[in-house]
Amino acid sequence: MALWGGRFTAATQDEVAKYSESISFDQRLYKYDIQGSKAHVAMLAAQGIIPEKSAKAIAAELDNICKRIDKGDFSFSIEMEDIHMHIESALIEKLGAEGARVHSGRSRNDQIALDLRLYLRDQAREVIAMIRTFQKALVDRAAADKDAIMPGFTHLQHAQVVLFAHHLLAYVEMLDRDAARLEDNLKRINVMPLGSGALAGSTLPLDREFVRKKLDFAAVTRNSMDAVADRDFAIEFVSDLAIFAMHVSRLSEDLILWSSQEFDFIELDDAFCTGSSLMPQKKNPDVCELTRGKTARVYGALTALLTLCKGLPLTYNRDLQEDKLAIFDALDTAKAILRVYPPMISSMQIKRQNMKRAASDPALMATDIAEKLVELGVPFRSAHHRVGAFVKYCKEKGVALNQVTLVEMQETIPEATEEFLRLFRPVQSVRKRALKGGTGFAPVSRELRFWQKRLADPQR
């Protein structure tokens, strides 16, 4: 009979036991369940609710159980439903009635809320550290090729000349926001729910502040009903992972395009690509493609959590058992991405000459001509129209923008001088974009130094 089976006259049907178990996935919470139980029994003893001797025996046996699970010397069974019941049953099996004291003043409802917060607190910090490693790989790659020039794109059309390093630093910025969101999420995670009981607290004189300090939480929950029903912190965590995955999916699409024969800007290392089962010449960027697919999987986890919680009345409902499947899958997927991308970025080959050749298309400097006219006092819309007419003229004549004579340019841009004919140099175009946040050599070098310093000490 289950530990909760006192009022039942029949055992749970086998198929129901299989249907309702969660030990197959929540066993990964065992260290946190044990950590929380040790803090709880220490508080119970300090409050005189259980004998000090009992608390010490329970704590010692909890340590033994942890060691057994660590070594793989612990049996899990669906009959015991979840990780809480497994550990409590093992305690009772070893200590008898003394072990049964562990559950005084708590419910599995506030116990799982505690375990999940402890777990996600550690995982959020780990993911943040992994994101910093990813950022460093991008910054190092950008610094190694800080002078490489390439075309920037809007609408996937050649737009203006940019530095390759500037492009990579855009993803460093995105990842920094991802880390910042997780750091902010920690404020909501790091709140201690134990003591809320099933939904109404306890008649026992529990000391929640004692447990809070023992487990290093920043605060205790203020409403017992909200504490056991709340999964906002977990939804926020998975939402942060979904945004992170979206960012990496966008990077992946850039890498896929750049590695194609049409672009040929980079080559990914063989270790991160696969071949075709039919076409022997193929080298496919499968890691990047899989990441686009896995991003959809993380989105699915977020949608599952939102849907799971949207119709639940207060307080705890068994539906919430399913939250862990989505949380764990999203987390495992994000961490898998974070393990593979830094070495892939570090090992990719940059084809600087191909990038520069594509960036040398004089049409990419059309805006430079318009802005030169603005410097001469021409209103921008008038300048835009004149340069547009110039582009049309060159297209009709079948000549490149930098192959016309000054007289020909003056047919559509009467203000043009010999200086205008020298505006079609990609290096000069980049150099002139020296404002903060721009793609110029100077601001990009400053940003590289900023990120190198920042990532050497992420706490800055």
C-alpha positions as CSV (number, residue, x, y, z in Angstrom):
1,M,0.0,0.0,0.0
2,A,1.3,3.5,-0.8
3,L,2.3,5.8,2.0
4,W,-0.9,7.8,1.3
5,G,-3.2,4.7,1.2
6,G,-4.7,4.7,4.6
7,R,-8.2,5.6,3.5
8,F,-8.2,3.3,0.4
9,T,-9.6,-0.2,0.3
10,A,-8.0,-1.3,-3.0
11,A,-4.5,-1.1,-4.4
12,T,-3.9,1.1,-7.5
13,Q,-4.5,-0.7,-10.7
14,D,-1.3,-1.6,-12.5
15,E,-2.1,0.5,-15.6
16,V,-3.1,3.4,-13.4
17,A,0.2,3.1,-11.6
18,K,2.1,3.2,-14.9
19,Y,0.0,6.1,-16.1
20,S,0.4,8.2,-13.0
21,E,4.1,7.6,-12.1
22,S,6.7,10.4,-12.5
23,I,9.8,8.6,-11.1
24,S,10.9,7.9,-14.6
25,F,11.7,11.6,-15.1
26,D,11.6,13.3,-11.7
27,Q,14.4,11.1,-10.2
28,R,16.8,13.7,-11.5
29,L,15.6,15.9,-8.6
30,Y,16.9,13.5,-5.9
31,K,19.7,15.7,-4.6
32,Y,17.4,18.6,-4.2
33,D,14.7,16.5,-2.5
34,I,17.3,15.3,-0.1
35,Q,18.7,18.8,0.4
36,G,15.3,20.2,1.2
37,S,14.5,17.3,3.6
38,K,17.7,17.8,5.5
39,A,16.9,21.5,6.0
40,H,13.3,20.6,7.0
41,V,14.2,18.1,9.7
42,A,16.8,20.4,11.1
43,M,14.1,23.0,11.5
44,L,11.7,20.5,13.0
45,A,14.3,19.6,15.6
46,A,15.1,23.2,16.3
47,Q,11.4,23.9,16.9
48,G,11.0,20.9,19.2
49,I,8.6,19.2,16.8
50,I,10.8,16.1,16.5
51,P,13.6,14.9,18.8
52,E,17.1,16.1,17.9
53,K,18.2,12.5,17.8
54,S,15.6,11.7,15.2
55,A,16.7,14.6,13.0
56,K,20.3,13.6,13.1
57,A,19.4,10.0,12.2
58,I,17.2,11.1,9.3
59,A,19.9,13.5,8.0
60,A,22.6,10.8,8.2
61,E,20.3,8.3,6.3
62,L,19.4,10.9,3.7
63,D,23.1,11.2,3.0
64,N,23.4,7.5,2.7
65,I,20.5,7.4,0.3
66,C,22.1,10.2,-1.8
67,K,25.3,8.2,-2.0
68,R,23.4,5.1,-3.1
69,I,21.6,6.9,-5.9
70,D,24.9,8.5,-6.9
71,K,26.4,5.1,-7.3
72,G,23.4,3.6,-9.0
73,D,22.8,1.3,-6.0
74,F,19.1,2.3,-5.5
75,S,16.0,0.7,-7.0
76,F,13.3,2.9,-8.5
77,S,9.8,1.5,-8.9
78,I,6.6,2.9,-10.4
79,E,4.7,1.7,-7.4
80,M,6.4,4.5,-5.3
81,E,5.2,7.1,-7.9
82,D,7.8,9.9,-7.5
83,I,11.2,10.8,-6.0
84,H,9.6,12.1,-2.8
85,M,8.0,8.8,-2.0
86,H,11.1,6.8,-2.9
87,I,13.3,8.7,-0.5
88,E,10.7,8.7,2.3
89,S,10.1,5.0,1.9
90,A,13.8,4.3,2.0
91,L,14.0,6.3,5.2
92,I,11.2,4.4,6.8
93,E,12.6,1.1,5.7
94,K,15.9,1.9,7.4
95,L,14.7,3.9,10.4
96,G,11.2,2.7,11.0
97,A,8.8,5.1,12.7
98,E,11.7,7.6,13.2
99,G,12.0,7.9,9.5
100,A,8.3,8.7,9.1
101,R,8.9,11.9,11.1
102,V,10.5,13.5,8.0
103,H,7.1,14.5,6.5
104,S,5.8,16.4,9.5
105,G,4.4,19.8,8.5
106,R,4.9,19.4,4.8
107,S,3.1,18.1,1.7
108,R,4.3,16.8,-1.6
109,N,2.7,19.9,-3.0
110,D,5.2,22.3,-1.3
111,Q,7.9,19.7,-1.5
112,I,7.9,19.6,-5.3
113,A,7.7,23.3,-5.5
114,L,10.8,23.5,-3.3
115,D,12.7,20.8,-5.3
116,L,11.9,22.5,-8.6
117,R,13.1,25.9,-7.4
118,L,16.3,24.4,-6.0
119,Y,16.9,22.6,-9.2
120,L,16.2,25.5,-11.5
121,R,18.3,27.9,-9.4
122,D,21.3,25.7,-10.1
123,Q,20.4,25.1,-13.7
124,A,19.8,28.8,-14.4
125,R,23.3,29.6,-13.1
126,E,24.8,26.8,-15.1
127,V,23.1,27.9,-18.3
128,I,24.2,31.5,-17.7
129,A,27.8,30.3,-17.4
130,M,27.5,28.3,-20.6
131,I,26.1,31.3,-22.4
132,R,29.1,33.3,-21.3
133,T,31.4,30.6,-22.9
134,F,29.4,30.8,-26.1
135,Q,29.8,34.6,-26.1
136,K,33.5,34.2,-25.6
137,A,33.8,31.9,-28.6
138,L,32.0,34.5,-30.8
139,V,34.1,37.3,-29.5
140,D,37.4,35.3,-30.0
141,R,36.3,34.4,-33.5
142,A,35.4,38.1,-34.3
143,A,38.7,39.3,-32.9
144,A,40.6,36.9,-35.0
145,D,39.0,38.3,-38.2
146,K,38.2,41.8,-37.0
147,D,39.2,43.4,-40.3
148,A,37.2,41.0,-42.5
149,I,34.6,42.9,-44.7
150,M,31.4,41.4,-45.9
151,P,28.1,42.6,-47.3
152,G,25.3,43.1,-44.8
153,F,21.8,42.1,-45.7
154,T,18.3,43.3,-45.4
155,H,15.5,41.2,-46.8
156,L,18.3,38.8,-47.7
157,Q,19.5,41.3,-50.3
158,H,22.9,42.9,-50.4
159,A,22.5,46.2,-48.5
160,Q,25.6,47.8,-47.1
161,V,29.2,46.9,-46.2
162,V,29.8,45.7,-42.7
163,L,32.6,44.0,-40.7
164,F,32.2,40.3,-40.1
165,A,33.2,41.0,-36.5
166,H,30.3,43.4,-36.2
167,H,27.9,40.8,-37.5
168,L,29.1,38.2,-34.9
169,L,29.0,40.8,-32.1
170,A,25.3,41.3,-32.9
171,Y,24.8,37.7,-31.6
172,V,27.0,38.4,-28.6
173,E,24.5,41.2,-27.7
174,M,21.5,38.8,-28.1
175,L,23.2,36.2,-25.9
176,D,23.9,38.9,-23.3
177,R,20.2,39.6,-23.1
178,D,19.5,35.9,-22.8
179,A,21.8,35.7,-19.8
180,A,20.3,38.9,-18.3
181,R,16.8,37.4,-18.6
182,L,17.9,34.3,-16.7
183,E,19.6,36.4,-14.1
184,D,16.4,38.3,-13.6
185,N,14.4,35.0,-13.6
186,L,16.6,33.9,-10.6
187,K,14.8,36.6,-8.5
188,R,11.5,34.7,-9.0
189,I,13.1,31.3,-8.7
190,N,14.9,32.1,-5.5
191,V,11.9,32.2,-3.2
192,M,11.3,29.4,-0.6
193,P,7.8,27.7,-0.7
194,L,8.3,25.0,2.0
195,G,5.9,25.5,4.9
196,S,3.0,26.1,2.6
197,G,1.8,22.5,3.1
198,A,-0.8,21.2,0.8
199,L,-2.3,24.7,0.4
200,A,-3.0,26.2,3.8
201,G,0.2,26.1,5.8
202,S,0.5,24.1,9.0
203,T,-0.8,24.1,12.6
204,L,2.7,23.1,13.6
205,P,5.1,25.9,14.7
206,L,7.3,25.7,11.7
207,D,10.1,28.2,11.3
208,R,10.2,29.1,7.6
209,E,13.0,31.6,8.0
210,F,15.2,28.9,9.4
211,V,14.7,26.8,6.3
212,R,15.1,29.8,4.0
213,K,18.5,30.6,5.5
214,K,19.5,26.9,5.5
215,L,18.8,26.7,1.8
216,D,20.1,30.1,1.0
217,F,16.9,31.5,-0.5
218,A,16.4,35.3,-0.7
219,A,12.8,35.3,0.6
220,V,9.9,33.1,1.6
221,T,6.6,32.9,-0.4
222,R,3.9,35.1,1.1
223,N,0.8,33.1,0.2
224,S,0.6,29.4,0.8
225,M,-2.0,28.8,-2.0
226,D,0.0,30.7,-4.6
227,A,3.2,28.9,-3.4
228,V,2.0,25.4,-4.3
229,A,0.1,26.4,-7.5
230,D,2.7,28.7,-8.9
231,R,4.8,27.7,-11.9
232,D,5.4,31.2,-13.3
233,F,9.1,30.9,-12.4
234,A,9.4,27.7,-14.5
235,I,7.4,29.1,-17.4
236,E,9.6,32.2,-17.4
237,F,12.7,30.0,-17.3
238,V,11.5,28.0,-20.4
239,S,10.5,31.2,-22.1
240,D,14.0,32.5,-21.6
241,L,15.3,29.3,-23.1
242,A,12.9,29.7,-26.1
243,I,14.2,33.2,-26.8
244,F,17.8,31.9,-26.5
245,A,17.0,29.1,-28.9
246,M,15.5,31.6,-31.3
247,H,18.7,33.6,-31.3
248,V,20.8,30.6,-32.0
249,S,18.4,29.5,-34.7
250,R,18.9,32.8,-36.4
251,L,22.7,32.4,-36.1
252,S,22.3,28.9,-37.6
253,E,20.5,30.3,-40.6
254,D,23.3,32.8,-41.2
255,L,25.9,30.0,-41.0
256,I,23.9,27.8,-43.3
257,L,23.7,30.6,-45.9
258,W,27.3,31.6,-45.5
259,S,28.5,28.0,-46.0
260,S,26.5,27.5,-49.2
261,Q,28.2,27.5,-52.6
262,E,26.3,30.7,-53.4
263,F,27.8,32.6,-50.5
264,D,31.0,30.6,-49.8
265,F,31.9,33.0,-46.9
266,I,32.8,30.2,-44.4
267,E,33.5,26.6,-44.1
268,L,32.3,24.7,-41.0
269,D,34.7,22.1,-39.7
270,D,34.0,18.5,-40.8
271,A,33.4,17.5,-37.2
272,F,30.2,19.6,-37.2
273,C,28.8,18.4,-40.6
274,T,27.6,15.2,-42.2
275,G,27.5,13.8,-45.7
276,S,24.8,12.5,-48.0
277,S,23.9,8.8,-48.2
278,L,23.5,9.2,-51.9
279,M,25.6,12.2,-53.1
280,P,29.3,11.7,-52.3
281,Q,30.2,15.4,-52.8
282,K,27.8,16.7,-50.2
283,K,28.9,18.4,-46.9
284,N,25.8,19.4,-45.0
285,P,25.6,21.8,-42.0
286,D,23.5,19.4,-40.0
287,V,24.2,20.9,-36.6
288,C,22.8,24.2,-37.7
289,E,19.8,22.6,-39.3
290,L,19.1,20.5,-36.2
291,T,19.2,23.6,-34.1
292,R,16.5,25.2,-36.2
293,G,14.4,22.0,-35.5
294,K,15.3,21.8,-31.8
295,T,14.2,25.5,-31.4
296,A,10.7,24.4,-32.4
297,R,11.0,21.7,-29.7
298,V,11.8,24.4,-27.0
299,Y,8.9,26.5,-28.3
300,G,6.7,23.3,-27.9
301,A,7.8,23.0,-24.2
302,L,6.9,26.6,-23.5
303,T,3.5,26.2,-25.2
304,A,2.9,23.0,-23.2
305,L,3.6,24.7,-19.9
306,L,1.3,27.7,-20.8
307,T,-1.4,25.4,-21.9
308,L,-0.9,23.2,-18.8
309,C,-1.5,26.0,-16.4
310,K,-4.1,28.1,-18.2
311,G,-7.2,26.4,-16.8
312,L,-6.1,25.2,-13.4
313,P,-8.1,26.3,-10.4
314,L,-6.3,27.0,-7.2
315,T,-4.4,25.3,-5.7
316,Y,-2.4,22.2,-6.6
317,N,-3.7,19.9,-9.3
318,R,-2.1,16.7,-10.6
319,D,-1.8,18.2,-14.0
320,L,1.3,20.0,-12.7
321,Q,3.2,16.7,-12.6
322,E,3.6,17.1,-16.4
323,D,5.5,20.4,-16.0
324,K,8.8,18.6,-15.4
325,L,8.7,16.8,-18.8
326,A,8.5,20.1,-20.6
327,I,11.0,21.9,-18.3
328,F,13.6,19.1,-18.5
329,D,13.3,18.7,-22.3
330,A,13.7,22.4,-22.9
331,L,16.6,22.6,-20.6
332,D,18.4,19.5,-22.0
333,T,17.9,20.9,-25.5
334,A,19.3,24.3,-24.6
335,K,22.3,22.8,-22.9
336,A,23.0,20.5,-25.8
337,I,23.1,23.6,-28.1
338,L,25.4,25.3,-25.7
339,R,27.8,22.4,-25.6
340,V,28.2,22.2,-29.4
341,Y,28.2,25.8,-30.6
342,P,31.3,27.2,-29.0
343,P,33.7,24.6,-30.5
344,M,31.9,24.9,-33.9
345,I,32.3,28.7,-34.0
346,S,35.9,28.4,-32.9
347,S,36.8,25.9,-35.6
348,M,35.0,27.4,-38.6
349,Q,37.2,28.8,-41.4
350,I,36.6,32.3,-42.6
351,K,37.0,33.0,-46.4
352,R,38.0,36.6,-46.2
353,Q,38.6,37.1,-49.9
354,N,35.2,35.8,-50.9
355,M,33.6,38.1,-48.4
356,K,35.5,41.1,-49.6
357,R,34.7,40.3,-53.2
358,A,31.0,40.2,-52.4
359,A,31.4,43.4,-50.4
360,S,33.1,45.2,-53.4
361,D,29.9,45.5,-55.3
362,P,29.7,49.3,-55.8
363,A,25.9,49.2,-55.4
364,L,26.5,48.6,-51.7
365,M,27.9,52.1,-51.4
366,A,24.8,53.8,-52.9
367,T,23.8,55.1,-49.5
368,D,27.3,56.5,-49.1
369,I,26.6,58.7,-52.2
370,A,23.3,59.9,-50.8
371,E,24.8,60.8,-47.4
372,K,27.6,62.6,-49.2
373,L,24.9,64.7,-50.9
374,V,23.4,65.4,-47.5
375,E,26.7,66.6,-46.3
376,L,26.6,69.1,-49.2
377,G,23.2,70.4,-48.0
378,V,20.9,68.3,-50.2
379,P,17.7,67.1,-48.4
380,F,17.9,63.4,-47.9
381,R,14.8,62.5,-49.8
382,S,16.1,64.5,-52.8
383,A,19.5,62.8,-52.4
384,H,17.8,59.4,-52.3
385,H,15.9,60.1,-55.5
386,R,19.0,61.3,-57.4
387,V,21.0,58.3,-56.4
388,G,18.1,56.0,-57.3
389,A,18.0,57.6,-60.7
390,F,21.8,57.1,-61.0
391,V,21.4,53.4,-60.2
392,K,18.6,53.1,-62.8
393,Y,20.8,54.9,-65.4
394,C,23.7,52.5,-64.8
395,K,21.4,49.5,-65.0
396,E,20.0,50.7,-68.3
397,K,23.5,51.3,-69.6
398,G,24.7,47.9,-68.4
399,V,27.6,49.4,-66.4
400,A,28.6,49.1,-62.8
401,L,28.2,52.2,-60.6
402,N,31.9,52.7,-60.3
403,Q,32.5,52.4,-64.0
404,V,30.9,55.7,-65.1
405,T,32.6,59.0,-65.8
406,L,32.0,62.1,-63.7
407,V,30.0,63.6,-66.6
408,E,27.7,60.5,-66.8
409,M,27.2,60.6,-63.0
410,Q,26.3,64.3,-63.2
411,E,23.4,63.6,-65.5
412,T,21.4,62.4,-62.5
413,I,23.6,63.8,-59.7
414,P,24.5,67.3,-60.8
415,E,26.3,68.0,-57.4
416,A,28.8,65.1,-58.0
417,T,32.5,65.9,-58.0
418,E,35.6,63.7,-58.5
419,E,35.4,62.8,-54.8
420,F,32.1,61.0,-55.5
421,L,33.9,58.6,-57.9
422,R,36.1,57.5,-54.9
423,L,33.1,56.5,-52.7
424,F,32.9,53.0,-54.0
425,R,35.7,51.5,-51.8
426,P,34.4,49.1,-49.2
427,V,37.2,49.7,-46.7
428,Q,36.6,53.5,-46.8
429,S,32.8,52.9,-46.5
430,V,33.4,50.9,-43.3
431,R,36.0,53.3,-41.9
432,K,33.6,56.3,-42.2
433,R,30.9,54.5,-40.0
434,A,32.8,55.5,-36.9
435,L,29.8,56.4,-34.7
436,K,29.2,54.4,-31.5
437,G,27.4,51.1,-32.3
438,G,28.3,51.4,-36.0
439,T,30.3,48.9,-38.1
440,G,33.4,51.1,-38.4
441,F,36.9,49.7,-37.6
442,A,37.3,51.9,-34.5
443,P,33.9,51.3,-32.8
444,V,34.1,47.5,-33.5
445,S,37.6,47.4,-32.0
446,R,36.2,49.2,-28.9
447,E,33.4,46.7,-28.7
448,L,35.8,43.8,-28.9
449,R,37.9,45.2,-26.1
450,F,34.7,45.8,-24.1
451,W,33.5,42.2,-24.5
452,Q,36.9,40.7,-23.9
453,K,37.1,42.5,-20.6
454,R,33.5,41.9,-19.7
455,L,33.7,38.1,-20.4
456,A,37.0,37.8,-18.5
457,D,35.0,38.9,-15.4
458,P,31.2,38.2,-16.1
459,Q,30.3,39.8,-12.7
460,R,31.3,43.2,-13.9
